[in-house]
Amino acid sequence: MDATKHRLADRVKLKDAHIITRMADIAEGLSDVIRLGRGDPDLGTPAHIVAAGQKALAEGATHYTHPLGIPALRQAIAEDIAARGGARYAPENIVVTPGGQQAMFVIALGLLNPGDEMLVPCPGYNPYHQAAELAGAEVVHIRTTMDTNFCLTAEMVEAHITPKSKILVLINPNNPTGTVTPPAEIARIAEVARRHDLIVISDEIYARLTYGNHSVQPVAALSGMFERTLTLSGFSKAYAMTGWRIGYFAGPPDLIPALAEVNHAFAISTAAVSQHAALAALTGPQDCVEAMRQTYDERRRALCAGLAELGIPHAEPQGAFYVYADVSKTGIGATAFCERLLREGRVMVFPGPIYGDYTDDFVRMSLTQPVARIREAVTRMKGVVEAIRAETRAA
């Protein structure tokens, strides 16, 4: 094992199995596991999108496409961004990628030099850390807390800027916390980015999934931000298309040609069938998105009510489909809690340290099961929590 690790490149920081893999291995030996871990919707891709993919295959969409993506899809993406209050992009400034995750790696490898710093919200989506590490750059974690409902503030960003700072990542709504940074605060953060000449990656993949009066401010639409913002999004979440692997990024004309060639080298082009399905997603009926959003909202309220009954505090989930809950008062850390909940309660959730959290107090729960299963998960959780608390009192 040591010899194998020695053969791995220094840029590969994680040299052992990830905890997600370990938990998946545990789950394989269990029956009737309620999976509230991965951010993979249990809802199916809407029928008209599937039909468009099938039709495209039948008509020969089995070859390479334009490296940036089929023109009709890029045009539809540009129109969709503008229609939802975003910047006005030309189709040639949009790159279609095999998922939003590849987009973040392309951007990091294309813009970061060794020694550069990328500022990332903490907790935040962990592949951003890996992308920076593979580029030889440094990750600077901006710690957020329940005091701001895990939202970044301009002051937090300003406090972490150094002469090496190059990229600021904004994930809004946030994964794993499910929180939405208010539009006014996004505007203040943008002013900091302008003043310090930062490039901003605005990850807006969950922007269609918000609840109550919360909304997402597209960063590139703000004054002076178009030329320094890369807007990242995709179809996986709002359209339940995780398995189709299709996302995109859009940016200013001086950056896109070179970044597009990095993506070209990785993938040649995104799967043609997925692009035709994505085109149907954007140009077809949108009531499916609203129906899924309402479903997640119902699940959100059911899970939050259950956690309240268990005395487990959580961030206010304002977007995406996650609830970020503080399990520290059970008496054990979040990582140990997740493993016990899986083994003893047959409920899978993920611990906060996966997402760069600097504490081992929180777990991420995904709203990716029907309400009845979520309520059953809370019942199972109650038994495990009571057992842990009894052990803590007896110790």
DRENSE-81435 format. One line per field, with one value per residue (C-alpha): residue number from 1; residue in one letter; x, y, z. Coordinates in nm, 2 decimals, decimal comma. Example, Ala and Ser with C-alpha at 12.3 -4.5 7.8 and 13.67 -1.06 7.14 Angstrom:
BEGIN
pos c(1/2)
code c(a/s)
c1 c(1,23/1,37)
c2 c(-0,45/-0,11)
c3 c(0,78/0,71)
This chain:
BEGIN
pos c(1/2/3/4/5/6/7/8/9/10/11/12/13/14/15/16/17/18/19/20/21/22/23/24/25/26/27/28/29/30/31/32/33/34/35/36/37/38/39/40/41/42/43/44/45/46/47/48/49/50/51/52/53/54/55/56/57/58/59/60/61/62/63/64/65/66/67/68/69/70/71/72/73/74/75/76/77/78/79/80/81/82/83/84/85/86/87/88/89/90/91/92/93/94/95/96/97/98/99/100/101/102/103/104/105/106/107/108/109/110/111/112/113/114/115/116/117/118/119/120/121/122/123/124/125/126/127/128/129/130/131/132/133/134/135/136/137/138/139/140/141/142/143/144/145/146/147/148/149/150/151/152/153/154/155/156/157/158/159/160/161/162/163/164/165/166/167/168/169/170/171/172/173/174/175/176/177/178/179/180/181/182/183/184/185/186/187/188/189/190/191/192/193/194/195/196/197/198/199/200/201/202/203/204/205/206/207/208/209/210/211/212/213/214/215/216/217/218/219/220/221/222/223/224/225/226/227/228/229/230/231/232/233/234/235/236/237/238/239/240/241/242/243/244/245/246/247/248/249/250/251/252/253/254/255/256/257/258/259/260/261/262/263/264/265/266/267/268/269/270/271/272/273/274/275/276/277/278/279/280/281/282/283/284/285/286/287/288/289/290/291/292/293/294/295/296/297/298/299/300/301/302/303/304/305/306/307/308/309/310/311/312/313/314/315/316/317/318/319/320/321/322/323/324/325/326/327/328/329/330/331/332/333/334/335/336/337/338/339/340/341/342/343/344/345/346/347/348/349/350/351/352/353/354/355/356/357/358/359/360/361/362/363/364/365/366/367/368/369/370/371/372/373/374/375/376/377/378/379/380/381/382/383/384/385/386/387/388/389/390/391/392/393/394/395)
code c(m/d/a/t/k/h/r/l/a/d/r/v/k/l/k/d/a/h/i/i/t/r/m/a/d/i/a/e/g/l/s/d/v/i/r/l/g/r/g/d/p/d/l/g/t/p/a/h/i/v/a/a/g/q/k/a/l/a/e/g/a/t/h/y/t/h/p/l/g/i/p/a/l/r/q/a/i/a/e/d/i/a/a/r/g/g/a/r/y/a/p/e/n/i/v/v/t/p/g/g/q/q/a/m/f/v/i/a/l/g/l/l/n/p/g/d/e/m/l/v/p/c/p/g/y/n/p/y/h/q/a/a/e/l/a/g/a/e/v/v/h/i/r/t/t/m/d/t/n/f/c/l/t/a/e/m/v/e/a/h/i/t/p/k/s/k/i/l/v/l/i/n/p/n/n/p/t/g/t/v/t/p/p/a/e/i/a/r/i/a/e/v/a/r/r/h/d/l/i/v/i/s/d/e/i/y/a/r/l/t/y/g/n/h/s/v/q/p/v/a/a/l/s/g/m/f/e/r/t/l/t/l/s/g/f/s/k/a/y/a/m/t/g/w/r/i/g/y/f/a/g/p/p/d/l/i/p/a/l/a/e/v/n/h/a/f/a/i/s/t/a/a/v/s/q/h/a/a/l/a/a/l/t/g/p/q/d/c/v/e/a/m/r/q/t/y/d/e/r/r/r/a/l/c/a/g/l/a/e/l/g/i/p/h/a/e/p/q/g/a/f/y/v/y/a/d/v/s/k/t/g/i/g/a/t/a/f/c/e/r/l/l/r/e/g/r/v/m/v/f/p/g/p/i/y/g/d/y/t/d/d/f/v/r/m/s/l/t/q/p/v/a/r/i/r/e/a/v/t/r/m/k/g/v/v/e/a/i/r/a/e/t/r/a/a)
c1 c(0,00/0,28/0,45/0,13/0,08/0,44/0,37/0,08/0,15/0,19/-0,10/-0,33/-0,41/-0,67/-0,48/-0,73/-1,09/-1,33/-1,58/-1,86/-1,71/-1,67/-2,04/-2,15/-1,96/-2,14/-2,48/-2,41/-2,44/-2,77/-3,13/-3,39/-3,15/-3,31/-3,06/-3,05/-2,69/-2,60/-2,73/-2,90/-3,28/-3,50/-3,74/-3,71/-3,61/-3,93/-4,08/-4,05/-3,68/-3,63/-3,83/-3,61/-3,30/-3,45/-3,55/-3,20/-3,05/-3,28/-3,19/-2,82/-2,70/-2,42/-2,12/-1,90/-2,06/-1,91/-1,65/-1,84/-2,17/-2,44/-2,53/-2,90/-2,83/-2,59/-2,84/-3,11/-2,87/-2,79/-3,16/-3,24/-2,97/-3,09/-3,46/-3,38/-3,20/-2,85/-2,59/-2,64/-2,40/-2,33/-2,36/-1,98/-1,92/-2,09/-1,92/-2,13/-1,95/-2,01/-2,16/-2,11/-1,83/-1,61/-1,67/-1,52/-1,21/-1,17/-1,19/-0,95/-0,69/-0,73/-0,69/-0,49/-0,11/0,08/0,08/-0,24/-0,52/-0,88/-1,12/-1,40/-1,69/-1,65/-1,86/-1,89/-1,90/-1,58/-1,47/-1,37/-1,09/-0,98/-0,98/-0,76/-0,52/-0,48/-0,39/-0,12/-0,31/-0,39/-0,74/-0,84/-1,15/-1,38/-1,56/-1,93/-2,15/-2,51/-2,48/-2,53/-2,72/-2,39/-2,40/-2,09/-2,06/-1,85/-1,65/-1,57/-1,44/-1,24/-1,07/-0,93/-0,78/-0,41/-0,18/-0,21/-0,59/-0,71/-1,05/-1,35/-1,61/-1,97/-2,21/-2,56/-2,78/-2,51/-2,43/-2,42/-2,61/-2,91/-2,88/-2,92/-2,70/-2,93/-2,90/-2,79/-2,50/-2,40/-2,38/-2,15/-1,93/-1,91/-1,78/-1,50/-1,42/-1,39/-1,18/-0,93/-0,94/-1,08/-1,22/-1,56/-1,69/-2,06/-2,20/-2,58/-2,67/-2,94/-3,07/-3,41/-3,47/-3,55/-3,82/-4,03/-3,93/-3,56/-3,41/-3,06/-2,88/-2,68/-2,34/-2,24/-2,53/-2,40/-2,22/-1,86/-1,88/-1,94/-1,57/-1,46/-1,73/-1,76/-2,12/-2,14/-2,46/-2,62/-2,92/-2,87/-3,06/-3,36/-3,44/-3,33/-3,07/-2,77/-2,71/-2,71/-2,39/-2,45/-2,36/-2,21/-2,01/-2,03/-1,79/-1,62/-1,48/-1,12/-1,13/-1,37/-1,16/-0,87/-1,10/-1,30/-0,99/-0,91/-1,26/-1,20/-0,89/-1,07/-1,39/-1,37/-1,74/-2,03/-2,24/-2,47/-2,77/-2,74/-2,72/-3,04/-3,21/-3,09/-3,22/-3,56/-3,54/-3,48/-3,72/-4,00/-4,26/-4,12/-4,41/-4,20/-3,94/-4,20/-4,36/-4,02/-3,95/-4,28/-4,20/-3,87/-4,04/-4,29/-4,00/-3,80/-4,09/-4,14/-3,77/-3,73/-4,04/-3,89/-3,56/-3,73/-3,91/-3,57/-3,41/-3,16/-3,10/-3,03/-2,96/-3,27/-3,29/-3,37/-3,27/-3,13/-3,25/-3,04/-3,08/-2,77/-2,82/-2,61/-2,59/-2,32/-2,56/-2,62/-2,28/-2,07/-1,92/-2,09/-1,87/-1,93/-2,30/-2,34/-2,18/-2,39/-2,71/-2,63/-2,54/-2,81/-3,08/-3,02/-3,04/-2,76/-2,66/-2,32/-2,09/-1,99/-1,62/-1,67/-1,76/-1,46/-1,64/-1,39/-1,61/-1,73/-2,08/-2,30/-2,45/-2,60/-2,94/-3,07/-3,44/-3,42/-3,68/-4,06/-4,22/-4,32/-3,96/-3,83/-4,07/-3,96/-3,60/-3,67/-3,83/-3,52/-3,30/-3,49/-3,40/-3,03/-3,02/-3,18/-2,93/-2,64/-2,77/-2,83/-2,47/-2,35/-2,54/-2,41/-2,05)
c2 c(0,00/0,24/0,17/0,24/0,57/0,66/0,61/0,85/1,21/1,46/1,66/1,37/1,46/1,19/0,86/0,64/0,56/0,85/0,82/0,82/0,51/0,36/0,43/0,28/-0,03/-0,05/0,00/-0,28/-0,53/-0,38/-0,40/-0,13/0,16/0,50/0,70/1,07/1,10/1,17/1,48/1,26/1,33/1,02/1,19/1,07/1,29/1,44/1,22/1,49/1,52/1,14/1,13/1,40/1,20/0,89/1,07/1,22/0,88/0,74/1,03/0,96/1,19/0,94/1,15/1,43/1,78/2,12/2,13/2,41/2,23/2,23/2,58/2,55/2,44/2,73/2,97/2,83/2,85/3,21/3,30/3,11/3,29/3,63/3,54/3,47/3,80/3,69/3,84/3,85/3,60/3,53/3,15/3,15/3,24/2,93/2,59/2,28/2,02/1,66/1,78/2,09/1,91/1,90/2,27/2,35/2,14/2,30/2,65/2,57/2,41/2,69/2,98/2,88/2,87/2,69/2,92/3,10/3,10/3,01/3,13/2,87/2,89/2,64/2,42/2,41/2,16/1,96/1,90/2,27/2,18/1,89/2,11/2,37/2,10/1,94/2,28/2,32/2,61/2,67/2,65/2,92/2,82/3,10/2,97/3,03/2,96/2,94/3,30/3,40/3,08/2,96/3,25/3,44/3,81/4,07/4,11/3,74/3,75/4,06/3,92/3,62/3,81/3,81/3,92/3,56/3,55/3,49/3,32/3,34/3,06/3,15/2,85/2,99/2,81/2,64/2,27/2,13/2,38/2,46/2,83/3,13/3,43/3,74/3,94/4,25/4,06/3,92/4,27/4,37/4,06/4,15/4,50/4,33/4,11/4,42/4,61/4,32/4,21/3,86/3,62/3,48/3,13/3,17/2,82/2,86/2,50/2,50/2,85/2,72/2,54/2,81/2,83/3,10/3,45/3,36/3,42/3,40/3,70/3,61/3,75/3,82/4,06/4,30/4,61/4,55/4,17/4,03/4,05/3,88/3,61/3,25/3,14/2,76/2,56/2,25/2,03/1,77/1,92/2,12/1,87/1,55/1,47/1,36/1,05/1,25/1,43/1,77/2,11/2,43/2,74/3,09/3,37/3,68/3,65/3,69/3,37/3,14/3,04/2,90/2,74/2,58/2,41/2,27/2,12/2,00/1,82/1,65/1,54/1,63/1,72/1,64/1,34/1,44/1,27/1,45/1,79/1,72/1,62/1,94/2,15/1,99/2,06/2,44/2,48/2,25/2,29/2,42/2,30/1,99/2,21/2,38/2,04/1,91/2,22/2,19/1,82/1,92/2,19/1,95/1,71/2,00/2,09/1,73/1,68/2,01/1,92/1,58/1,73/1,98/1,70/1,53/1,85/1,87/2,22/2,30/2,58/2,72/2,54/2,81/2,64/2,33/2,00/1,97/2,02/2,08/1,96/1,99/1,65/1,75/1,76/1,38/1,34/1,22/1,37/1,39/1,13/0,87/0,97/0,90/0,55/0,46/0,59/0,38/0,06/0,08/0,28/0,20/0,57/0,72/1,08/1,24/1,42/1,79/1,73/1,58/1,94/2,10/2,18/2,28/2,11/1,75/1,87/1,88/1,63/1,69/1,53/1,52/1,56/1,27/1,04/1,06/1,22/0,89/0,76/1,08/1,04/0,68/0,80/1,04/0,76/0,54/0,84/0,89/0,54/0,59/0,93/0,81/0,52/0,76/1,00/0,72/0,60/0,96/1,00/0,67/0,75)
c3 c(0,00/0,09/-0,24/-0,43/-0,26/-0,34/-0,71/-0,70/-0,81/-0,53/-0,67/-0,57/-0,21/-0,13/-0,14/0,04/-0,02/0,03/0,32/0,06/-0,09/0,26/0,34/0,00/0,09/0,43/0,26/0,02/0,31/0,44/0,32/0,29/0,32/0,30/0,10/0,19/0,09/-0,27/-0,45/-0,71/-0,76/-0,72/-0,96/-1,32/-1,62/-1,76/-2,04/-2,32/-2,25/-2,26/-2,58/-2,74/-2,66/-2,81/-3,12/-3,16/-3,13/-3,39/-3,62/-3,59/-3,30/-3,23/-3,35/-3,23/-3,22/-3,24/-2,95/-2,77/-2,81/-3,08/-3,18/-3,11/-2,75/-2,69/-2,83/-2,60/-2,30/-2,38/-2,40/-2,08/-1,88/-2,00/-1,94/-1,57/-1,51/-1,60/-1,84/-2,21/-2,36/-2,72/-2,81/-2,89/-2,52/-2,39/-2,36/-2,31/-2,09/-1,97/-1,64/-1,43/-1,24/-1,55/-1,60/-1,26/-1,34/-1,68/-1,53/-1,25/-1,48/-1,73/-1,49/-1,19/-1,16/-0,89/-0,59/-0,68/-0,43/-0,49/-0,22/-0,15/0,10/0,38/0,39/0,02/-0,27/-0,23/-0,59/-0,61/-0,36/-0,58/-0,89/-0,73/-0,59/-0,93/-1,07/-0,81/-0,65/-0,28/-0,14/0,10/0,30/0,40/0,71/0,74/1,04/1,15/1,25/0,88/0,79/0,63/0,38/0,27/0,35/0,18/0,51/0,52/0,16/0,22/0,53/0,33/0,03/-0,01/-0,30/-0,43/-0,44/-0,80/-0,80/-0,57/-0,58/-0,51/-0,48/-0,47/-0,35/-0,15/-0,15/0,12/0,33/0,11/0,19/-0,05/-0,02/-0,04/-0,36/-0,18/-0,02/-0,36/-0,49/-0,19/-0,26/-0,62/-0,53/-0,33/-0,63/-0,85/-0,61/-0,57/-0,94/-0,86/-1,11/-0,98/-1,05/-1,00/-0,95/-1,01/-1,08/-0,81/-0,90/-1,02/-0,69/-0,42/-0,16/-0,01/-0,11/-0,17/-0,51/-0,67/-0,81/-1,12/-1,06/-1,42/-1,46/-1,20/-1,30/-1,39/-1,34/-1,69/-1,78/-1,46/-1,40/-1,52/-1,48/-1,42/-1,44/-1,58/-1,62/-1,35/-1,07/-1,20/-1,47/-1,29/-1,55/-1,34/-1,56/-1,88/-1,77/-1,92/-1,79/-1,92/-1,84/-1,99/-1,97/-2,13/-2,48/-2,37/-2,16/-2,33/-2,64/-2,44/-2,18/-2,45/-2,59/-2,24/-2,24/-2,60/-2,50/-2,21/-2,39/-2,76/-2,72/-2,49/-2,58/-2,87/-2,73/-2,40/-2,58/-2,78/-2,46/-2,29/-2,58/-2,52/-2,15/-2,22/-2,51/-2,39/-2,11/-1,78/-1,55/-1,48/-1,30/-1,09/-1,00/-0,89/-0,69/-0,51/-0,44/-0,28/-0,09/0,06/0,16/0,30/0,54/0,64/0,72/0,91/1,12/1,20/1,30/1,52/1,71/1,76/1,89/1,61/1,49/1,13/0,88/0,72/0,38/0,13/-0,20/-0,36/-0,20/0,12/0,49/0,69/1,05/1,37/1,53/1,78/2,07/2,03/2,20/1,90/1,59/1,26/1,09/1,36/1,37/1,00/1,02/1,32/1,16/0,85/1,04/1,31/1,14/0,77/0,68/0,47/0,52/0,47/0,73/0,69/0,67/0,32/0,21/0,38/0,70/0,97/1,24/1,26/1,38/1,08/0,84/0,49/0,43/0,08/-0,01/-0,26/-0,11/-0,10/0,21/0,36/0,34/0,49/0,78/0,82/0,81/1,10/1,30/1,25/1,33/1,66/1,77/1,70/1,85/2,17/2,19/2,15/2,41/2,66/2,61/2,66/2,99/3,12/3,04)
